[in-house]
Amino acid sequence: MDHHELQRLARLGAHVRLGVRTHERAALLRVFPDLSNGRVPVALPRWRRRRMSAAPRRAVSRRMTRYWAVWRQKNAGTAQRGA
């Protein structure tokens, strides 16, 4: 079987598969007609970030300040500068 014959058979098989998919799509749209417009029927909820008030923000700031101070002391001799 040469290249052209193989390509012809592959194209024929693809054509048949597309026909099957077209019929399958039509059957699904008969059952679910609202899917035909391509849009989601219900709007998805938007994710919103919770706002942090001033007090928790200050608490986080203090914790991170302490964290980085400890980190700097621990890595004082090992950090390379001017890379």
TACORQUI-V942375 format. One record per pair of residues at least 24 apart in sequence whose ideal C-beta (glycine too) atoms are under 8 Angstrom apart, sorted by the first residue. I is the first residue (numbers start at 1). J is the second residue. D is the distance in whole Angstrom. If there is no record, write none. Layout:
[[I & J & D] [I & J & D]]
This chain:
none
